[in-house]
């Protein structure tokens, strides 16, 4: 009878430890996603400031398009990273369901 009780206690402790690991992992992923979303916003805002300055300086549309292409590539990379982290987060949530 004591062995059954100890087995149940060990199993419960293992589940708590696994839950804590999953909580830590999901919290880190959420923080990473928020950070990446901040980088996306910053890149877009910086682009706007740069375009304004370019227009003031009389730069051509080709210069602005080149700047956009650079920012677009960075934003796309950040968005891909966000999507990957969201998939990881879904996997953790599915494992706990």
C-alpha contacts under 8 A as a table, 3 or more apart, distances in Angstrom:
res1	aa1	res2	aa2	distance
1	X	4	X	5.33
1	X	5	X	6.50
2	X	5	X	5.08
2	X	6	X	6.17
3	X	6	X	5.09
3	X	7	X	6.09
4	X	7	X	5.08
4	X	8	X	6.20
5	X	8	X	5.13
5	X	9	X	6.19
6	X	9	X	4.93
6	X	10	X	6.05
7	X	10	X	5.09
7	X	11	X	6.06
8	X	11	X	5.06
8	X	12	X	6.10
9	X	12	X	5.13
9	X	13	X	6.10
10	X	13	X	5.07
10	X	14	X	6.12
11	X	14	X	5.09
11	X	15	X	6.25
12	X	15	X	5.07
12	X	16	X	6.23
13	X	16	X	5.09
13	X	17	X	6.18
14	X	17	X	5.07
14	X	18	X	6.12
15	X	18	X	5.06
15	X	19	X	6.03
16	X	19	X	5.01
16	X	20	X	6.14
17	X	20	X	5.09
17	X	21	X	6.28
18	X	21	X	5.10
18	X	22	X	6.18
19	X	22	X	5.07
19	X	23	X	6.04
19	X	96	X	7.89
20	X	23	X	5.02
20	X	24	X	6.15
21	X	24	X	5.14
21	X	25	X	6.12
22	X	25	X	5.02
22	X	26	X	5.99
22	X	92	X	6.56
23	X	26	X	5.19
23	X	27	X	6.01
24	X	27	X	5.14
24	X	28	X	6.17
25	X	28	X	5.17
25	X	29	X	6.19
26	X	29	X	5.00
26	X	30	X	6.10
26	X	89	X	5.88
26	X	92	X	7.03
27	X	30	X	5.11
27	X	31	X	6.22
28	X	31	X	5.06
28	X	32	X	6.10
29	X	32	X	4.96
29	X	33	X	6.09
29	X	85	X	6.13
29	X	86	X	7.67
29	X	88	X	7.81
29	X	89	X	6.65
30	X	33	X	5.07
30	X	34	X	6.18
30	X	89	X	7.86
31	X	34	X	5.10
31	X	35	X	6.15
32	X	35	X	5.04
32	X	36	X	6.17
32	X	85	X	7.76
33	X	36	X	5.11
33	X	37	X	6.10
33	X	82	X	5.47
33	X	85	X	6.73
33	X	86	X	7.58
34	X	37	X	5.07
34	X	38	X	6.19
35	X	38	X	5.02
35	X	39	X	6.35
36	X	39	X	4.93
36	X	40	X	6.29
36	X	78	X	6.01
36	X	79	X	7.71
36	X	81	X	7.65
36	X	82	X	6.56
37	X	40	X	5.04
37	X	41	X	6.29
37	X	78	X	7.59
37	X	79	X	7.85
37	X	82	X	7.53
38	X	41	X	5.09
38	X	42	X	6.06
39	X	42	X	4.99
39	X	43	X	6.02
39	X	78	X	7.46
40	X	43	X	5.21
40	X	44	X	6.29
40	X	75	X	5.53
40	X	78	X	6.57
40	X	79	X	7.69
41	X	44	X	5.23
41	X	45	X	6.13
42	X	45	X	5.08
42	X	46	X	5.97
43	X	46	X	5.15
43	X	47	X	6.09
43	X	71	X	6.57
43	X	74	X	7.86
43	X	75	X	7.12
44	X	47	X	5.01
44	X	48	X	6.36
44	X	71	X	7.28
44	X	75	X	8.00
45	X	48	X	5.11
45	X	49	X	6.42
46	X	49	X	5.10
46	X	50	X	6.08
47	X	50	X	5.00
47	X	51	X	6.04
47	X	67	X	7.52
47	X	68	X	7.23
47	X	71	X	6.96
48	X	51	X	5.15
48	X	52	X	6.20
49	X	52	X	5.18
49	X	53	X	6.33
50	X	53	X	5.06
50	X	54	X	6.03
51	X	54	X	4.87
51	X	55	X	6.04
51	X	64	X	6.38
52	X	55	X	5.21
52	X	56	X	6.24
53	X	56	X	5.02
53	X	57	X	6.23
54	X	57	X	5.05
54	X	58	X	6.26
54	X	59	X	5.20
54	X	64	X	7.24
55	X	58	X	5.01
55	X	59	X	5.63
55	X	60	X	7.79
56	X	59	X	7.65
59	X	63	X	6.19
59	X	64	X	7.32
60	X	63	X	5.30
60	X	64	X	6.61
61	X	64	X	4.99
61	X	65	X	5.96
62	X	65	X	4.99
62	X	66	X	6.10
63	X	66	X	5.15
63	X	67	X	6.31
64	X	67	X	5.07
64	X	68	X	6.13
65	X	68	X	4.94
65	X	69	X	6.12
66	X	69	X	5.11
66	X	70	X	6.41
67	X	70	X	5.25
67	X	71	X	6.35
68	X	71	X	5.12
68	X	72	X	5.82
69	X	72	X	5.00
69	X	73	X	6.18
70	X	73	X	5.32
70	X	74	X	6.52
71	X	74	X	5.12
71	X	75	X	6.08
72	X	75	X	5.07
72	X	76	X	5.98
73	X	76	X	5.11
73	X	77	X	6.25
74	X	77	X	5.15
74	X	78	X	6.29
75	X	78	X	5.06
75	X	79	X	6.05
76	X	79	X	5.00
76	X	80	X	6.13
77	X	80	X	5.10
77	X	81	X	6.31
78	X	81	X	5.07
78	X	82	X	6.22
79	X	82	X	4.97
79	X	83	X	6.17
80	X	83	X	5.08
80	X	84	X	6.23
81	X	84	X	5.11
81	X	85	X	6.22
82	X	85	X	5.16
82	X	86	X	6.07
83	X	86	X	5.04
83	X	87	X	6.25
84	X	87	X	5.14
84	X	88	X	6.38
85	X	88	X	4.97
85	X	89	X	6.15
86	X	89	X	4.93
86	X	90	X	6.18
87	X	90	X	5.01
87	X	91	X	6.21
88	X	91	X	5.05
88	X	92	X	6.34
89	X	92	X	5.16
89	X	93	X	6.23
90	X	93	X	5.01
90	X	94	X	5.99
91	X	94	X	5.03
91	X	95	X	6.08
92	X	95	X	5.12
92	X	96	X	6.43
93	X	96	X	5.23
93	X	97	X	6.32
94	X	97	X	5.13
